[in-house]
Amino acid sequence: MLQRQKGNWREEYVDSVWRKVWRIKAPAKILNLVWRSLAFCLPTVTMLQQKGVRVESICPVCKMEDETVDHAFLRCPIAMQCWRLILPEMQYRGQSLFHWWDQVIGKTDKAKQAEVAAVCWALWRARNEVVWNKRYTRVYVVIAQAKQYLDQWRHAQKSAACTSFPQLYEGDDSYCWVKPQESMIKISVDAATFQEFNASGIGMVARDDRGDVILARTMFLEGLRSVEMIEAMAVKEALSWIKNQRWQKVIVESDSLVVIQAVRSKVHMKSPFGEIILACRSMLREQNTVSVSFIRRSANMVAHELARAAYSFPDRIFDRSSVPIGVANILDKESY
């Protein structure tokens, strides 16, 4: 946009590249990241300087050059190593990021274009890890994160398109927590990531038809995982908990629509995420009085607070009198 206004590029050429970028089959947040980088809207340190923010212009990752979008995605050593691994046929020859993307689109297929976009997203994520947490990500991890996220998104798209089940069932999409029917139990589950501690947390709470807490639980897991992965693990752990407690007539509620759709689907997903989903399906078949349901975050605040508390209260079992104060406050407010 800025280049077009300055008259450096032909308008037809710019519009053509934009249209091609937005046709890439990748998650919206990845395409948004690519668009922001090409439109000079990302908060690189040189851009922050132009906005009057007092920061050093040097790249926070390599400390070798000023951090522009061209440097962050093309010239920074970690970016160059990524492109050597996944785009060995394309050599960087000093072109701008915009022209480089035009060449990528012109010389690669749709699958590779999506992979390149995902690596750009992972590169920016790795850059932010350095800025905010002083943690450096290795090249192979950047590429693995990009491919894993893209793979999970593709499988989720297939699951959503599957006609073996409707997108939402009756009882889905609640905006506030509702008591289960008589003699039934509801288990709300949620997950959280603690990037600063390289860990994840799971929270779950079982309530009866009066709305009283039967038990609540936290789990603390070493190692970071994608949001979809840890949400799927939360549902799997809840199903295992039900089996161990020998509870009957249970509804497991999660605010992850991707996970609930995947569990209900019959699509086989060849990925770590898919293996967890398969385990969930297997346990649901074994426990035929147990079902899963999708709820909004606003209806899942107790489990959300428990997941966040997993770092301070790792691997704990609570009753109503011993839950963390933040959880107790939410329970007091929920009147349904």
N, C-alpha and C positions, 0 to 999 in steps of 0.2 A: 504494500500500500504506500509506504513512504517512498520507495523507489519509483513507483508509478507517478506520484505527485511531483517528484523531482525531474521526471522526464527521462530517467535512465533506461527504463525498459518499456517496450511497446505494450499498450494496454491489452491487446489481444493475446499476447504471449503470457502475460501475468495471469489473466483470467483462465487461460487454458491449463496452466500449472495448478492453479487453485482447484479447478474442477477435478483434475486427476488426483490430487491429494485427498479430497473429500470422498472420492470413490473407493479409497483403500478400505478393505474389509478388516477393520480393527476396532477395538473399543473406543467409544466416544471420547474418553479422557485422554487416550493416546493421540487421536487425531487433533484434539484441542491443543495438546502440547506441541505437536508439529506445527499447527497453524500459528500458535503464539510465537514459536521460534522464527518462523518465516516472516511474520509480521512485526518482528522486533519488539514483542511485548513481554518477553521473559525477563525477570529481574536479575540479569547478569550484573556484575559489579560495575561494568562500564555504563550500563543503562541506568543503574542507581545513581551513579555520579552525575549523569546528565539530568537527573531529576532533583539534584541538589543534596543527595545523601552523601555524607562524608565517609567514604570507604576507600580502601586501597583498590586500585584497578587490576591488580595481579590476580591471576586465576587461583582460586583457593585449593584446587586439586593438584596442579603440577608446579605452581609457583614459577612458571617460565615466561608466560606472556600475559598481556592484558586479556581479561575474560570478556570476549564478545560472543555472540551466538555462533559465529563461524569457528571461533577457537573451541568453544565448549563441545561442539558436535563434530568437528572435523580435525582440528589441529592438536587438541589436547592428547597427550600420549595414550591415555586409556581409550579415547575414542578411536584413535588411529589403529590401535591393536584390535579393537572390536571389528572394525571394517576390514582389516586384513584377514580376520578369521571367517567372517560371514560374507564378505564381498571381495574375495581375492582377485576377481577378474576386473575390478574397477579400482584404478589408482587415483588417489587424490592429487590433483595438479594445481592447487591454489585457487580453485574457483570458489565462488560464494556458496553459502548453504542453499540458496534458492536455485542456482544453476546446478548444483550437485544433486538436489532432489529431482530436478527435471531429467537429469541423466539416469538416475536410479529408476525412475518411472519408465523411461524410454528403453532401458536395457534389461529389465528384470520382469519376472512374471508377478502375478497378483500376490501369491503366497510370500515371495521374497520381499515385496514392497511392505506387506504387513509386518514381516519380521524386522525390517529396517526401522519402521516406525516404532515398533515395540522396544527395540534397542535404544532408540533416541529417548524414549520415556524412561527406560532403566538407567541410562547415562545421567539424565537430569536428576533422577532419584538418588543415584550414587553421589552426585555432586552435592545434593542437599544433605546427605548423610555426613559429608565432610564439614559443611558449613555449620550445621546445627549440632552434630554429635561428635565431631572430630574422629569419625570412623571411616576408614578407607575400604572400598569394595574392590575385590580383584576382578580382572577382566572376565574370567570364566563365570564368575558369579553374576556379573551384569548380564551376560548373554543368557545364562540359565534362568534368571528371574524374568527376563523379557519373554523367552520362549514358554516358560511355565504359565505366565499370566495370559499370554495369547492363546495357548492351548486350552486353558480352562475356560476362557471366554468363548472359544469356538464350540467346545462341548456344551456349554450353557446355552448357546444359541440353538444348537441341535435339540437340546432338551425342551427348550421353550417352544420350538416348532413342532414337537412330537404331538401327534393327534391322539395318542393313547390316553390322554387325560386332559381335562380343561385347565386353563391357566390358573384359575382360582376355584376352590371348592366352597361349598356352603360352610360358613363359619370362618373362612379366611378373611384377612384384611381388617381385623379389628383395630380400632384406634385407642381403645382402653381395655384394661384387663377385665375379663368377665369370669365369674365363678363357673366351674364345670357343672354338668347336670348331676343329679343325685347319685351317690355311690361311685362317682368318677373322680379321677385325679388329673390335675393339669401340672405339667412340668414345663416351666419356662427356661430356655437356655440362651446363652449369649457368649460371645468371645471378645477378647481384647488383645491388642499387641502392645508390648512395651519395648519400643525400638531402642531406647537408651540402655536397656538391660539385656537386649538380645533375647527376649523371652516372650511368651504368650500366656494368656490366662483364659480360663473357662469358668463360667458361673451358671448354676442351675438351682431352681427352687421348686419343690413339689408342694402343691396346695390342694386341700380337699374341697368338697362341695359347699362348705361353709366359708371358704376363703382363708381358712387357717393354715399356717405353715406346718407341713408334716416334717420335712427336712430340707435343708439347703446345703449347698456344697460348692467349694471352690477347688480348682486344679491349676497348678502352676507348671508350665512346660518350658524347659530350656530350648532356646533356638527360635528364631523368627520364622514365621510362615505367612503365606498370603492370607488375606482376609477370608477368601472363599474356603481355603483349606482348613483354617482353624474353626470356622463356623460349621463345616461338615464334621470335624472332629468333635465339636460340642454336641451335635445331635447324636453321633455314634456313642459318646460317653453316656449321654442321657438314656439311650436305649439299653446299654449295658447295666446301668444303675437300676433301671426298671426290672430287668431280668434277675439281678442279684437280690433285689428286695422282694421279688415275687409279687409285684403289684399287678393288678388287673384293671382293665378299663381305664386306660391312660391316654391322654392327648399330650404330645410333645409340641411345644410352640417355639418357633424361631422367627426372627425378623429378617432372615436371609432368604429372599424369594428364590435366588439361584439354587440354594441347597435344597429347599423344599421341592422345587420343580424337578431337580435332578433325582431326588429320592423317589418321587412318584413316577418318573419316566421309566421306560424300558430300554433306553439307549445305553449301549455299553461304551464306557469311556476309558480308553487306554492311557491312564495317567495316574499319578498318586492321588489326585482328587477323586478320580473315578473309582479307585480301589476302596476308598473310604465310603463312597456312595454305595458300592456293591455290598459292603459289610452292613450298612444301614438297612438296605433292602432285605438282606438275609435275616436280620434280627426281627424285622417287621413281619416277615412270613412266619417265623417261629412264634411270635407273640401276636396272635390274630385279634386280640382285643386292644392293641395299641395302634395309634395313628399319629400322623404329623400334621401340623397346621402352620400357616403363615400368618404372622401378626405384624403390625407396625411397631416401630421402635418405641412409640409413646405407650404401647401396651406391654412393653417388655423391659421396663425400667428397673425392676427388681433384679432380674437376671443380669442386666447390663451393669448395674452397680456391683453385683457380686463378682462379675468377670474383672472389673477394674480393681476390686479389692483383693484379687488373687495374688497380687505381688506382696501385699502387706499381711495377708492371711492365707498362705499357700497350703493347698491340700488339707482343707479343714471341712468338718461336718458341723452344721449349726442346727439348733432348734430355734423357735421363735424368740426365746429369751436371750439367746447368745449371738444373734446376727449382728454384724457391724452396724454402727449407729446410722450410717447413710442408708443402708438397706431398711432398717427399722423405720426411718422417717418416711420412706416411700410406701412401705406396707401400711403405715398409719393413714396415708392419704388416699389409698385405693379403697374405695367404698363399695365396689361392685362384688 
